[in-house]
Amino acid sequence: MEVQYFDDQLEEFIKNLEESTVAKVVRTVELLRRFGHLLGMPHSKKVGSHLYELRIHGKQKVRILYTFKGSVIMLLHGFIKKSSRIPTKELQTALQKLARLT
């Protein structure tokens, strides 16, 4: 499957992470590209209708919210996780981007 970034904002977010975290993000995105819908826990989890989170663990806990659009995986929004739940603001941002895709 092909992986695309929704916007430059997400690419900048990833570039600004710690070097070791960037490596884990790249590795986990590659797993997503390779396995697509079959990628499950602990790397991926469904969080809503057509919305999934890519889970990157390490010194920084990063979440990247994404969706599938045909044969393309669209990475929508990323954030550093600080609590057990996805913050409403982060979820709303991803849902707004998802709505613009349809």
N, C-alpha and C positions, 0 to 999 in steps of 0.2 A: 504494500500500500504506500501511497505517497503522503508525506507529512508537509503541511503548510502552516505558516504563522498567519493569524488573522490580521495583525498589524505590527508595525515596528516597535510599538510599546512593549510587547512581550519579548521580542528579541533583545531589547535594551535591558529589560528586567533580568533576563538570563545572563547576559554579559556582565552585569554588575554584581552577580553572586560571587561568593568565595570560589577560588579556583577549584578546590576539591569538589564543591557542590556542582559547579558547571560540568565537570566530568561525569558526575552521577546523573545529571539531567540528560546529557548527551547519550549516555548508556541506556537510560530508561526510555527515552524517546525512540532509540533504535529498537528496543524490545517491542514497543508499541507499533512501530512501522512493520516489523517482522511478523508479529502475531495478531495485530488488529483487534477485532472483536473477541478473540480468544484469550487475550491478556487479562488476567484476573488478579485477585489479591495475591501478594501484598503490593503489587505495582499499580493496579488500576481498580477503580470502584465506581459503580454507577451512582450518581447523586441526584438525578432528576430525569425527566423525560428528555431523551436525546442528549443528556449532559453527563459527562464522566470526569473523574479526577485522576490525574497521573500523580502517584505518590512517590516522592523522593525523600528518602531518609538519610540522615547524616548529622553533621554538626548543625546545619540549617535544615529544618523540615520545610520542604517546598511542595506546593501543590500547583499543578497546571490543569486548568479546566479545559476540556476539549469535547468535540463532537465528531460524528462521522457524516460526511456529505458525499454520497456515492462511494467511490473508491478512494476518496481523500480523507485523511484525518486532519481536521482543522483545530489547531491549538489556539484557544480563545484568550485565556487570561491566566496569569500566574501571580502567586503571592507566597510570602513566608508564613507558615502556619504557627500560630502562637497559642491556640486553644484547641479543645477537642472538637469543636464545631467549625464549620465554614462560616466566617463572618458574613452577615447579611449583605454588606456593601460589596464584598468580593463576588458573592453569588449573583447579585443584581447586575454587576458589570458584565459577568459572563453571559447572563441571560439576555441582556441588551444586545450584545455582540451576536449571540445565537439568533435572535429575532431578525437582525439585519441580514443574515445569511439566507433567510427564506423569503 
